[in-house]
């Protein structure tokens, strides 16, 4: 017969329970009192009824969840025709707002509730058109002030927009190449030295007929004064999408590039580590499509391991899981073949606070925004919003934000 627990042991267990119950109650109350979360939808919209279709002013859509239902509203900026991205940005301690990147005109603006939008940077790059195409924020110089890294069209400008201590912003061009469009920028630390690197994807102007469009992925290290360096040599192909994340969980970022197909080929997802030669990217997945413009990383099933979602042009959404060797081929499975779009913007984010990421996707072909939740070993789709039938929409980006920051 096993020995009965001592009186001292019983008292210790009772004390732990007495301490744990209030903490669990507090955690539950914190979750129930969690601030409402929203999605930022950076849009270009056109009226189908006009011939040819007429572009509306740049639109920023807000999808907000109040704990029971989702609601949609939007704002417009008549100074631009498109918002390529919108994101939360804190230029100085406690001064958060929504940053927008506009195209034609190329303007970065910071929006705060109840305030007039602040123009951070406006530029004419001297080419056929000027667009702020992508933007990321990070403390590149370890001065406590997050700088912006901006990709632009169509003169190959990659720039740093940096808040000044006395107020305002300074602009420094990292690069400029004529007749070049930069599709995306990413920030990460592949070599683990604590100094952030900037990655960018320049290429020749867009072709959508499958013809060769040469491109590469470049690296800059502003904190060390290091200029352009090729990290991915893609030959006659290019990447419109890159992602810097620690997906395999080894404590260091990896660079993933979605390399577009040429002449009937397929999209390849290539991995680059700090020591990968530029011409020797590691193919971890091949997708049944010619274009893939969104990669997003997160934990879709709550098992503590991260996955990638790839959103392709026509063949749908794909779940990519690394195996025991993350430098070998990954497991690839279809999530939804019926979802598609020119950009096909996608985001993994835990907006409901349950420690599992939901997938948010703009299915522009169907004119809707959907959420996918992992349930019983598969994704369940929930439609959050449908646009009017007369509206053609290109969703360029989806990002999360606290609802309190919405202008």
C-alpha positions as CSV (number, residue, x, y, z in Angstrom):
1,X,0.0,0.0,0.0
2,X,1.5,3.4,-1.0
3,X,2.4,5.8,1.8
4,X,-0.1,8.6,2.5
5,X,1.0,12.1,1.8
6,X,2.4,14.0,4.8
7,X,0.5,16.9,6.3
8,X,3.3,19.2,5.1
9,X,2.9,18.0,1.5
10,X,-0.9,18.4,1.6
11,X,-0.4,22.0,2.9
12,X,2.0,22.8,0.1
13,X,-0.4,21.5,-2.6
14,X,-3.3,23.5,-1.0
15,X,-1.1,26.6,-1.0
16,X,-0.3,26.1,-4.7
17,X,-4.0,25.7,-5.5
18,X,-4.8,28.8,-3.5
19,X,-2.3,30.8,-5.5
20,X,-3.1,29.3,-8.9
21,X,-6.9,29.9,-8.8
22,X,-6.7,33.7,-8.7
23,X,-4.0,33.7,-11.4
24,X,-6.2,31.6,-13.7
25,X,-9.1,33.9,-13.0
26,X,-6.9,36.9,-13.8
27,X,-5.7,35.3,-17.0
28,X,-9.3,34.7,-18.1
29,X,-10.4,38.2,-17.2
30,X,-7.4,39.6,-19.2
31,X,-8.3,37.6,-22.2
32,X,-12.0,38.6,-22.0
33,X,-11.0,42.2,-21.6
34,X,-8.5,42.1,-24.5
35,X,-8.5,45.2,-26.6
36,X,-10.5,44.7,-29.9
37,X,-8.2,43.9,-32.8
38,X,-8.4,45.0,-36.4
39,X,-7.0,44.1,-39.8
40,X,-5.6,46.8,-42.1
41,X,-6.4,46.2,-45.8
42,X,-4.2,48.2,-48.2
43,X,-6.3,48.6,-51.3
44,X,-6.5,49.7,-54.9
45,X,-10.1,49.7,-56.1
46,X,-11.9,50.3,-59.5
47,X,-15.5,50.8,-60.5
48,X,-16.4,48.0,-62.9
49,X,-19.3,49.9,-64.4
50,X,-17.0,52.5,-66.0
51,X,-15.4,51.7,-69.4
52,X,-12.5,51.5,-68.9
53,X,-12.7,50.8,-65.2
54,X,-12.0,54.0,-63.2
55,X,-9.5,53.9,-60.3
56,X,-10.8,55.3,-57.0
57,X,-8.6,57.2,-54.5
58,X,-6.4,55.0,-52.4
59,X,-8.5,53.1,-49.8
60,X,-7.6,51.7,-46.5
61,X,-10.1,49.1,-45.2
62,X,-10.6,48.3,-41.5
63,X,-12.0,44.9,-40.4
64,X,-12.6,44.9,-36.6
65,X,-13.6,42.1,-34.3
66,X,-15.4,43.1,-31.1
67,X,-15.6,39.7,-29.6
68,X,-18.8,38.7,-31.3
69,X,-18.8,39.9,-34.9
70,X,-16.6,41.5,-37.6
71,X,-17.4,45.0,-39.0
72,X,-15.9,46.9,-42.0
73,X,-15.3,50.5,-42.7
74,X,-12.7,52.5,-44.8
75,X,-11.0,55.8,-45.4
76,X,-9.7,57.3,-48.6
77,X,-6.7,59.4,-49.6
78,X,-7.3,61.4,-52.8
79,X,-3.6,62.2,-53.1
80,X,-2.8,58.6,-54.1
81,X,-4.4,55.9,-56.3
82,X,-3.2,53.0,-54.2
83,X,-2.1,52.0,-50.7
84,X,0.5,49.3,-51.1
85,X,0.9,48.8,-47.4
86,X,-0.5,50.0,-44.0
87,X,1.1,49.1,-40.7
88,X,1.4,50.1,-37.1
89,X,4.4,52.4,-36.6
90,X,5.8,54.0,-33.4
91,X,8.1,56.8,-34.5
92,X,8.9,57.8,-30.9
93,X,8.1,56.4,-27.5
94,X,4.3,56.4,-27.1
95,X,3.6,58.0,-30.5
96,X,2.0,55.1,-32.4
97,X,-0.1,55.5,-35.5
98,X,-1.0,53.8,-38.8
99,X,1.6,54.3,-41.5
100,X,0.4,54.1,-45.1
101,X,2.6,53.7,-48.3
102,X,0.9,55.3,-51.3
103,X,1.5,55.0,-55.0
104,X,1.1,57.6,-57.7
105,X,1.7,59.9,-55.7
106,X,4.4,58.3,-53.7
107,X,3.7,59.3,-50.1
108,X,4.3,57.9,-46.6
109,X,1.7,59.2,-44.2
110,X,1.1,58.6,-40.5
111,X,-2.5,58.6,-39.4
112,X,-3.6,59.0,-35.7
113,X,-7.1,59.1,-34.3
114,X,-8.5,62.6,-34.3
115,X,-5.5,64.1,-36.0
116,X,-4.7,65.4,-39.5
117,X,-2.5,62.8,-41.3
118,X,1.2,63.6,-41.1
119,X,3.2,63.4,-44.4
120,X,6.5,61.7,-43.5
121,X,8.0,61.6,-47.0
122,X,6.8,62.4,-50.5
123,X,9.0,61.8,-53.5
124,X,9.1,61.9,-57.3
125,X,11.8,59.4,-58.3
126,X,12.1,60.8,-61.9
127,X,10.9,57.8,-63.8
128,X,7.6,56.9,-65.5
129,X,5.8,56.7,-62.2
130,X,6.6,57.0,-58.5
131,X,5.3,54.5,-55.9
132,X,6.1,53.6,-52.3
133,X,5.9,49.8,-52.8
134,X,6.8,48.3,-49.4
135,X,8.0,49.4,-46.0
136,X,9.4,47.7,-42.9
137,X,10.3,49.2,-39.5
138,X,13.1,48.3,-37.1
139,X,15.7,49.8,-34.7
140,X,18.5,49.6,-37.3
141,X,20.9,51.8,-35.5
142,X,20.3,50.8,-31.9
143,X,19.2,54.3,-30.9
144,X,15.7,53.4,-29.7
145,X,14.1,55.0,-32.7
146,X,12.6,52.6,-35.3
147,X,13.7,53.5,-38.8
148,X,11.7,52.8,-41.9
149,X,13.1,50.9,-44.9
150,X,11.2,51.7,-48.1
151,X,11.1,49.9,-51.4
152,X,10.0,52.0,-54.4
153,X,9.1,52.1,-58.1
154,X,10.5,52.7,-60.7
155,X,14.1,53.9,-60.3
156,X,15.3,51.2,-57.9
157,X,15.4,53.4,-54.9
158,X,15.7,51.7,-51.5
159,X,15.7,54.3,-48.7
160,X,15.9,54.7,-45.0
161,X,13.5,57.2,-43.4
162,X,14.7,57.9,-39.9
163,X,13.0,59.9,-37.2
164,X,15.2,62.8,-35.9
165,X,15.7,63.3,-32.1
166,X,14.4,66.9,-32.5
167,X,11.4,65.9,-34.6
168,X,10.7,65.2,-38.2
169,X,12.4,62.7,-40.5
170,X,15.6,62.3,-42.5
171,X,15.8,60.4,-45.8
172,X,18.9,58.4,-46.9
173,X,19.0,56.5,-50.2
174,X,20.7,53.1,-49.8
175,X,20.4,52.3,-53.5
176,X,19.2,53.7,-56.9
177,X,19.1,51.8,-60.2
178,X,17.4,53.2,-63.3
179,X,14.4,51.4,-64.8
180,X,14.2,49.1,-61.8
181,X,11.3,48.2,-59.5
182,X,11.9,47.0,-56.0
183,X,9.1,44.7,-55.0
184,X,9.7,44.1,-51.3
185,X,12.0,44.8,-48.4
186,X,12.6,42.6,-45.3
187,X,14.6,43.0,-42.1
188,X,16.3,40.2,-40.2
189,X,19.5,38.9,-38.6
190,X,20.7,35.8,-40.5
191,X,24.2,35.7,-39.1
192,X,23.1,36.2,-35.5
193,X,25.5,39.0,-34.7
194,X,22.8,41.3,-33.3
195,X,23.1,43.8,-36.2
196,X,20.0,43.9,-38.4
197,X,20.3,43.4,-42.2
198,X,18.0,44.8,-44.9
199,X,17.0,42.6,-47.9
200,X,15.4,43.9,-51.1
201,X,14.1,42.4,-54.3
202,X,14.9,44.6,-57.4
203,X,14.1,43.4,-60.9
204,X,13.5,44.8,-64.4
205,X,10.0,46.2,-65.0
206,X,7.1,43.7,-64.7
207,X,6.2,41.2,-67.4
208,X,3.2,38.9,-66.8
209,X,3.5,36.8,-70.0
210,X,6.0,34.3,-68.6
211,X,8.9,35.9,-70.3
212,X,12.2,36.1,-68.4
213,X,12.4,39.0,-65.9
214,X,15.9,39.0,-64.4
215,X,16.2,39.8,-60.7
216,X,18.1,39.2,-57.5
217,X,17.9,39.6,-53.8
218,X,20.2,42.2,-52.3
219,X,21.5,42.8,-48.7
220,X,22.4,46.0,-47.0
221,X,23.7,46.4,-43.4
222,X,23.1,50.1,-42.5
223,X,24.3,49.7,-38.9
224,X,27.7,48.7,-40.2
225,X,27.7,51.0,-43.3
226,X,27.7,48.1,-45.7
227,X,26.3,48.7,-49.1
228,X,24.7,46.5,-51.8
229,X,25.6,42.8,-51.7
230,X,23.9,40.0,-53.8
231,X,22.6,37.2,-51.6
232,X,20.4,35.4,-54.1
233,X,21.4,35.3,-57.8
234,X,18.3,34.3,-59.7
235,X,19.4,34.5,-63.3
236,X,16.5,35.0,-65.7
237,X,14.0,34.7,-62.8
238,X,13.1,37.0,-59.9
239,X,11.3,37.1,-56.6
240,X,8.5,39.4,-55.8
241,X,8.2,38.0,-52.3
242,X,10.7,37.3,-49.6
243,X,10.4,36.6,-45.9
244,X,12.9,36.8,-43.1
245,X,11.8,34.6,-40.2
246,X,13.1,32.0,-37.8
247,X,10.7,29.2,-39.0
248,X,12.8,26.2,-38.1
249,X,13.2,27.5,-34.5
250,X,17.0,27.4,-34.3
251,X,17.3,30.9,-33.0
252,X,18.4,32.5,-36.2
253,X,16.4,34.0,-39.1
254,X,16.3,32.4,-42.5
255,X,15.6,34.2,-45.8
256,X,12.9,32.6,-48.0
257,X,12.4,33.7,-51.6
258,X,9.4,32.9,-53.7
259,X,11.1,32.6,-57.1
260,X,8.6,33.1,-60.0
261,X,8.4,30.7,-62.9
262,X,9.6,31.3,-66.5
263,X,8.2,29.6,-69.7
264,X,5.7,27.3,-68.1
265,X,7.7,26.4,-65.0
266,X,6.6,26.4,-61.4
267,X,7.2,28.6,-58.4
268,X,10.1,27.6,-56.1
269,X,10.4,28.5,-52.5
270,X,14.1,28.9,-51.9
271,X,15.9,29.1,-48.5
272,X,19.0,31.1,-47.8
273,X,21.1,31.0,-44.6
274,X,23.9,33.4,-43.7
275,X,26.5,31.2,-45.4
276,X,24.4,30.1,-48.5
277,X,26.2,31.0,-51.7
278,X,24.1,33.4,-53.9
279,X,23.7,30.8,-56.7
280,X,23.0,27.9,-54.4
281,X,19.7,28.6,-52.7
282,X,18.0,25.6,-51.2
283,X,14.7,24.7,-52.8
284,X,12.3,23.6,-49.9
285,X,9.1,23.6,-51.9
286,X,7.7,23.7,-55.5
287,X,4.2,25.1,-56.0
288,X,1.7,24.5,-58.9
289,X,1.7,28.1,-60.2
290,X,3.8,30.7,-62.0
291,X,3.4,33.5,-59.4
292,X,3.4,33.6,-55.6
293,X,3.4,37.0,-53.9
294,X,2.8,36.2,-50.3
295,X,4.6,34.1,-47.7
296,X,3.5,34.4,-44.1
297,X,4.9,32.5,-41.0
298,X,3.2,31.3,-37.8
299,X,1.9,28.4,-35.7
300,X,-1.3,27.3,-37.4
301,X,-2.1,24.4,-35.1
302,X,-0.8,25.4,-31.7
303,X,1.9,22.8,-31.5
304,X,4.7,25.3,-30.8
305,X,6.3,24.8,-34.2
306,X,6.0,27.3,-37.1
307,X,4.9,26.8,-40.6
308,X,4.6,28.8,-43.8
309,X,1.5,29.7,-45.8
310,X,2.1,30.5,-49.5
311,X,-0.6,32.3,-51.4
312,X,-0.3,31.7,-55.1
313,X,-1.9,33.6,-58.0
314,X,-4.3,30.9,-59.3
315,X,-3.7,27.6,-57.5
316,X,-4.8,28.7,-54.1
317,X,-3.3,28.6,-50.6
318,X,-0.6,26.2,-49.5
319,X,0.6,25.0,-46.1
320,X,4.4,24.3,-45.9
321,X,5.8,22.4,-43.0
322,X,9.5,21.9,-42.4
323,X,10.6,18.3,-41.5
324,X,13.4,17.1,-39.3
325,X,15.9,18.6,-41.7
326,X,14.6,22.1,-42.6
327,X,17.1,22.3,-45.4
328,X,15.5,19.4,-47.3
329,X,12.1,19.3,-49.0
330,X,9.2,20.4,-46.9
331,X,5.7,18.8,-46.7
332,X,3.3,20.7,-48.9
333,X,-0.5,20.5,-48.7
334,X,-3.4,22.5,-50.2
335,X,-5.4,24.7,-47.9
336,X,-7.9,26.1,-50.4
337,X,-7.7,25.8,-54.2
338,X,-10.6,28.2,-54.7
339,X,-8.9,31.2,-53.2
340,X,-6.9,33.4,-55.6
341,X,-5.9,37.0,-56.6
342,X,-3.2,39.0,-58.4
343,X,-1.5,39.7,-55.1
344,X,-3.5,37.2,-52.9
345,X,-2.6,39.0,-49.7
346,X,-2.3,36.7,-46.7
347,X,-1.5,37.0,-43.0
348,X,-1.0,34.6,-40.1
349,X,-1.8,36.3,-36.8
350,X,-3.3,35.5,-33.4
351,X,-6.0,38.1,-33.1
352,X,-8.2,36.2,-30.7
353,X,-5.4,35.5,-28.2
354,X,-5.7,31.7,-28.1
355,X,-2.0,31.2,-28.8
356,X,-2.8,29.7,-32.3
357,X,-2.5,31.8,-35.4
358,X,-5.5,32.3,-37.7
359,X,-5.0,32.8,-41.4
360,X,-6.5,35.9,-43.0
361,X,-6.7,36.0,-46.8
362,X,-7.9,38.5,-49.4
363,X,-9.6,36.3,-52.1
364,X,-9.8,39.2,-54.6
365,X,-11.1,37.0,-57.4
366,X,-14.3,36.5,-55.3
367,X,-14.2,39.9,-53.8
368,X,-14.1,38.8,-50.2
369,X,-11.8,38.5,-47.1
370,X,-11.7,35.2,-45.3
371,X,-10.4,33.8,-42.0
372,X,-9.2,30.2,-41.7
373,X,-9.1,28.6,-38.2
374,X,-7.4,25.3,-37.5
375,X,-10.0,22.8,-36.2
376,X,-9.8,19.0,-36.0
377,X,-6.7,18.7,-38.1
378,X,-7.8,21.0,-41.0
379,X,-8.6,24.6,-41.8
380,X,-12.2,25.9,-41.4
381,X,-13.0,28.9,-43.6
382,X,-15.1,31.8,-42.3
383,X,-16.0,34.8,-44.6
384,X,-15.5,38.1,-42.8
385,X,-16.4,40.6,-45.6
386,X,-17.7,40.8,-49.2
387,X,-17.2,43.8,-51.4
388,X,-20.0,45.3,-53.5
389,X,-20.4,43.5,-56.9
390,X,-19.5,46.6,-58.9
391,X,-16.1,47.0,-57.2
392,X,-12.9,45.4,-58.4
393,X,-10.4,45.2,-55.6
394,X,-6.6,44.5,-55.4
395,X,-5.6,43.9,-51.8
396,X,-1.9,44.7,-51.6
397,X,-1.3,43.9,-48.0
398,X,-3.0,42.8,-44.7
399,X,-1.6,43.7,-41.3
400,X,-2.9,43.6,-37.7
401,X,-3.5,46.6,-35.4
402,X,-5.2,47.4,-32.1
403,X,-8.6,48.9,-33.0
404,X,-7.8,51.9,-30.8
405,X,-5.2,53.2,-33.4
406,X,-7.7,53.4,-36.2
407,X,-8.2,56.9,-37.6
